[in-house]
């Protein structure tokens, strides 16, 4: 994945689509986490860790923000199980040369 190309594509996507500030921050945090983990297909990360990174205290608020990214088609989500964090896949923007 090309980190910079994805960020530029996301910013261009935002020019015509609306996301709350928190949803945008979550997208950037997920990109950072994916980059830190060397771009796995699915990023394993727990809600509390992301909430702390976003300085968010209510899990219900976090879930709403995550659902905003799901509805926008920017991520996929697999619910975690006991002692296993949830899995999030960042949907990449498709690039074509012109």
MDAnalysis code that builds the backbone (N, CA, C; Angstrom):
import MDAnalysis as mda
import numpy as np

u = mda.Universe.empty(294, n_residues=98, atom_resindex=np.repeat(np.arange(98), 3), trajectory=True)
u.add_TopologyAttr("name", ["N", "CA", "C"] * 98)
u.add_TopologyAttr("resid", np.arange(1, 99))
u.add_TopologyAttr("resname", ["UNK", "UNK", "UNK", "UNK", "UNK", "UNK", "UNK", "UNK", "UNK", "UNK", "UNK", "UNK", "UNK", "UNK", "UNK", "UNK", "UNK", "UNK", "UNK", "UNK", "UNK", "UNK", "UNK", "UNK", "UNK", "UNK", "UNK", "UNK", "UNK", "UNK", "UNK", "UNK", "UNK", "UNK", "UNK", "UNK", "UNK", "UNK", "UNK", "UNK", "UNK", "UNK", "UNK", "UNK", "UNK", "UNK", "UNK", "UNK", "UNK", "UNK", "UNK", "UNK", "UNK", "UNK", "UNK", "UNK", "UNK", "UNK", "UNK", "UNK", "UNK", "UNK", "UNK", "UNK", "UNK", "UNK", "UNK", "UNK", "UNK", "UNK", "UNK", "UNK", "UNK", "UNK", "UNK", "UNK", "UNK", "UNK", "UNK", "UNK", "UNK", "UNK", "UNK", "UNK", "UNK", "UNK", "UNK", "UNK", "UNK", "UNK", "UNK", "UNK", "UNK", "UNK", "UNK", "UNK", "UNK", "UNK"])
u.atoms.positions = np.array([
    [0.844, -1.172, 0.000],
    [0.000, 0.000, 0.000],
    [0.891, 1.238, 0.000],
    [0.514, 2.224, -0.731],
    [1.253, 3.474, -0.777],
    [0.596, 4.458, 0.199],
    [1.243, 4.666, 1.321],
    [0.709, 5.484, 2.412],
    [0.313, 6.876, 1.917],
    [1.219, 7.552, 1.270],
    [0.960, 8.919, 0.813],
    [-0.158, 8.969, -0.229],
    [-0.165, 8.039, -1.156],
    [-1.218, 8.010, -2.176],
    [-2.587, 7.795, -1.541],
    [-2.653, 6.952, -0.513],
    [-3.923, 6.713, 0.175],
    [-4.393, 7.972, 0.902],
    [-3.488, 8.679, 1.532],
    [-3.860, 9.908, 2.239],
    [-4.368, 10.955, 1.254],
    [-3.677, 11.115, 0.151],
    [-4.119, 12.077, -0.865],
    [-5.481, 11.678, -1.418],
    [-5.671, 10.402, -1.692],
    [-6.954, 9.929, -2.208],
    [-8.067, 10.143, -1.177],
    [-7.773, 9.927, 0.086],
    [-8.751, 10.149, 1.148],
    [-9.140, 11.625, 1.211],
    [-8.161, 12.500, 1.136],
    [-8.448, 13.937, 1.164],
    [-9.285, 14.350, -0.048],
    [-8.998, 13.782, -1.200],
    [-9.814, 14.069, -2.393],
    [-11.226, 13.521, -2.219],
    [-11.348, 12.345, -1.624],
    [-12.654, 11.738, -1.364],
    [-13.474, 12.651, -0.450],
    [-12.805, 13.255, 0.541],
    [-13.482, 14.147, 1.482],
    [-14.008, 15.418, 0.816],
    [-13.446, 15.780, -0.319],
    [-13.930, 16.974, -1.017],
    [-15.380, 16.808, -1.465],
    [-15.814, 15.583, -1.699],
    [-17.172, 15.319, -2.179],
    [-18.012, 14.474, -1.227],
    [-17.439, 14.070, -0.108],
    [-18.134, 13.217, 0.850],
    [-17.932, 13.774, 2.253],
    [-18.919, 13.564, 3.105],
    [-18.845, 14.088, 4.462],
    [-18.496, 12.991, 5.453],
    [-17.568, 13.293, 6.330],
    [-17.254, 12.469, 7.498],
    [-17.026, 13.407, 8.672],
    [-17.472, 13.001, 9.841],
    [-17.219, 13.812, 11.025],
    [-15.714, 13.891, 11.285],
    [-15.351, 14.850, 12.095],
    [-13.938, 15.007, 12.463],
    [-13.430, 13.739, 13.147],
    [-14.260, 13.155, 14.030],
    [-13.843, 11.932, 14.726],
    [-13.665, 10.762, 13.766],
    [-14.529, 10.647, 12.771],
    [-14.402, 9.564, 11.786],
    [-13.132, 9.747, 10.959],
    [-12.828, 10.985, 10.616],
    [-11.589, 11.251, 9.882],
    [-10.377, 10.883, 10.730],
    [-10.407, 11.258, 11.995],
    [-9.300, 10.932, 12.891],
    [-9.138, 9.424, 13.034],
    [-10.249, 8.709, 13.151],
    [-10.168, 7.250, 13.257],
    [-9.544, 6.659, 12.007],
    [-9.912, 7.155, 10.822],
    [-9.322, 6.654, 9.576],
    [-7.804, 6.847, 9.604],
    [-7.363, 8.041, 10.017],
    [-5.921, 8.296, 10.093],
    [-5.240, 7.402, 11.127],
    [-5.882, 7.175, 12.251],
    [-5.314, 6.292, 13.278],
    [-5.201, 4.855, 12.773],
    [-6.204, 4.406, 12.042],
    [-6.150, 3.060, 11.473],
    [-5.044, 2.954, 10.425],
    [-4.881, 3.991, 9.621],
    [-3.789, 3.990, 8.632],
    [-2.441, 3.927, 9.341],
    [-2.295, 4.697, 10.410],
    [-1.051, 4.685, 11.169],
    [-0.782, 3.286, 11.731],
    [-1.825, 2.683, 12.301],
    [-1.676, 1.344, 12.886],
    [-1.295, 0.323, 11.814],
    [-1.934, 0.398, 10.644],
    [-1.615, -0.521, 9.543],
    [-0.172, -0.333, 9.097],
    [0.272, 0.900, 8.996],
    [1.646, 1.183, 8.601],
    [2.631, 0.643, 9.644],
    [2.307, 0.857, 10.900],
    [3.160, 0.393, 12.001],
    [3.299, -1.131, 11.995],
    [2.242, -1.821, 11.572],
    [2.239, -3.289, 11.548],
    [2.680, -3.847, 10.190],
    [3.221, -3.000, 9.327],
    [3.721, -3.403, 8.007],
    [2.612, -3.864, 7.058],
    [1.490, -3.161, 7.091],
    [0.380, -3.320, 6.152],
    [-0.208, -4.734, 6.058],
    [-0.650, -5.287, 7.183],
    [-1.346, -6.576, 7.086],
    [-2.701, -6.362, 6.413],
    [-3.271, -7.419, 5.890],
    [-4.585, -7.292, 5.263],
    [-5.628, -6.846, 6.295],
    [-5.570, -7.432, 7.493],
    [-6.465, -7.080, 8.591],
    [-5.625, -6.591, 9.759],
    [-5.999, -5.469, 10.343],
    [-5.295, -4.907, 11.498],
    [-6.044, -5.322, 12.755],
    [-5.340, -5.957, 13.676],
    [-5.929, -6.352, 14.958],
    [-5.695, -5.232, 15.961],
    [-6.768, -4.616, 16.422],
    [-6.635, -3.525, 17.387],
    [-7.906, -3.458, 18.232],
    [-7.714, -3.242, 19.538],
    [-8.885, -3.205, 20.413],
    [-9.440, -1.782, 20.511],
    [-10.722, -1.707, 20.817],
    [-11.409, -0.419, 20.902],
    [-10.745, 0.522, 21.895],
    [-10.358, 0.008, 23.056],
    [-9.790, 0.869, 24.093],
    [-8.502, 1.543, 23.645],
    [-7.689, 0.826, 22.889],
    [-6.441, 1.416, 22.392],
    [-6.732, 2.549, 21.413],
    [-7.673, 2.322, 20.509],
    [-8.045, 3.373, 19.550],
    [-8.724, 4.544, 20.256],
    [-9.568, 4.230, 21.221],
    [-10.234, 5.293, 21.975],
    [-9.220, 6.163, 22.700],
    [-8.199, 5.561, 23.287],
    [-7.158, 6.321, 23.976],
    [-6.390, 7.197, 22.993],
    [-6.085, 6.657, 21.828],
    [-5.355, 7.428, 20.812],
    [-6.178, 8.611, 20.322],
    [-7.504, 8.458, 20.364],
    [-8.398, 9.525, 19.904],
    [-8.890, 10.400, 21.057],
    [-8.439, 10.119, 22.279],
    [-8.870, 10.819, 23.482],
    [-10.396, 10.803, 23.604],
    [-10.953, 9.619, 23.436],
    [-12.392, 9.411, 23.477],
    [-12.696, 8.546, 24.692],
    [-13.707, 8.919, 25.473],
    [-13.971, 8.191, 26.709],
    [-15.152, 7.222, 26.634],
    [-16.088, 7.441, 25.729],
    [-17.275, 6.581, 25.653],
    [-17.157, 5.592, 24.499],
    [-17.266, 4.301, 24.822],
    [-17.179, 3.279, 23.785],
    [-18.337, 3.366, 22.801],
    [-19.514, 3.766, 23.274],
    [-20.670, 3.905, 22.387],
    [-20.398, 4.965, 21.311],
    [-19.723, 6.034, 21.692],
    [-19.360, 7.076, 20.727],
    [-18.356, 6.532, 19.720],
    [-17.387, 5.782, 20.220],
    [-16.391, 5.190, 19.329],
    [-17.055, 4.257, 18.314],
    [-17.967, 3.422, 18.767],
    [-18.643, 2.476, 17.875],
    [-19.429, 3.218, 16.798],
    [-20.067, 4.327, 17.156],
    [-20.784, 5.130, 16.166],
    [-19.821, 5.672, 15.114],
    [-18.666, 6.140, 15.563],
    [-17.651, 6.666, 14.636],
    [-17.152, 5.559, 13.717],
    [-16.867, 4.387, 14.287],
    [-16.438, 3.244, 13.477],
    [-17.511, 2.869, 12.461],
    [-18.775, 2.898, 12.897],
    [-19.880, 2.583, 11.987],
    [-19.996, 3.592, 10.847],
    [-19.623, 4.843, 11.108],
    [-19.614, 5.854, 10.038],
    [-18.622, 5.460, 8.940],
    [-17.454, 4.956, 9.341],
    [-16.465, 4.504, 8.348],
    [-16.960, 3.268, 7.609],
    [-17.651, 2.380, 8.320],
    [-18.233, 1.197, 7.674],
    [-19.259, 1.600, 6.624],
    [-20.171, 2.497, 6.994],
    [-21.222, 2.944, 6.073],
    [-20.642, 3.644, 4.851],
    [-19.541, 4.348, 5.041],
    [-18.893, 5.044, 3.934],
    [-18.112, 4.087, 3.038],
    [-17.963, 2.824, 3.479],
    [-17.231, 1.837, 2.689],
    [-15.723, 1.959, 2.796],
    [-15.242, 2.677, 3.806],
    [-13.806, 2.896, 3.947],
    [-13.099, 1.785, 4.714],
    [-13.863, 1.022, 5.503],
    [-13.281, -0.090, 6.257],
    [-14.234, -1.279, 6.239],
    [-13.677, -2.440, 6.586],
    [-14.442, -3.650, 6.874],
    [-14.124, -3.989, 8.327],
    [-15.011, -4.739, 8.960],
    [-14.869, -4.989, 10.386],
    [-15.257, -6.423, 10.719],
    [-14.453, -7.053, 11.573],
    [-14.789, -8.371, 12.116],
    [-14.728, -8.259, 13.633],
    [-15.836, -8.602, 14.269],
    [-15.920, -8.506, 15.723],
    [-14.903, -9.412, 16.390],
    [-14.291, -8.915, 17.460],
    [-13.326, -9.697, 18.215],
    [-14.005, -10.722, 19.104],
    [-13.202, -11.621, 19.613],
    [-13.691, -12.631, 20.536],
    [-12.925, -12.485, 21.838],
    [-13.267, -13.289, 22.801],
    [-12.606, -13.213, 24.095],
    [-11.089, -13.327, 23.931],
    [-10.379, -12.371, 24.497],
    [-8.914, -12.299, 24.446],
    [-8.363, -12.146, 23.022],
    [-9.194, -11.745, 22.107],
    [-8.759, -11.535, 20.728],
    [-9.418, -10.247, 20.237],
    [-8.607, -9.240, 19.873],
    [-9.205, -7.958, 19.472],
    [-9.927, -8.043, 18.131],
    [-10.713, -7.022, 17.887],
    [-11.405, -6.956, 16.609],
    [-10.401, -6.785, 15.472],
    [-10.859, -7.087, 14.278],
    [-10.031, -6.976, 13.078],
    [-10.656, -5.914, 12.178],
    [-9.834, -5.016, 11.690],
    [-10.311, -3.976, 10.785],
    [-9.459, -3.999, 9.527],
    [-10.127, -3.960, 8.404],
    [-9.453, -3.903, 7.107],
    [-9.738, -2.530, 6.505],
    [-8.699, -1.854, 6.100],
    [-8.866, -0.551, 5.454],
    [-9.041, -0.795, 3.965],
    [-10.150, -0.316, 3.432],
    [-10.379, -0.444, 1.993],
    [-9.564, 0.626, 1.278],
    [-8.728, 0.188, 0.376],
    [-7.869, 1.139, -0.328],
    [-8.627, 1.802, -1.460],
    [-8.160, 2.968, -1.812],
    [-8.696, 3.665, -2.966],
    [-8.034, 3.062, -4.202],
    [-8.777, 2.903, -5.273],
    [-8.229, 2.304, -6.495],
    [-7.681, 3.408, -7.387],
    [-6.474, 3.200, -7.843],
    [-5.806, 4.198, -8.663],
    [-5.683, 3.727, -10.091],
    [-5.913, 4.627, -10.990],
    [-5.691, 4.340, -12.400],
    [-4.846, 5.453, -12.979],
    [-3.929, 5.087, -13.826],
    [-3.081, 6.097, -14.477],
    [-3.856, 6.717, -15.623],
    [-3.735, 8.031, -15.729],
    [-4.394, 8.728, -16.847],
    [-3.377, 9.418, -17.699],
])
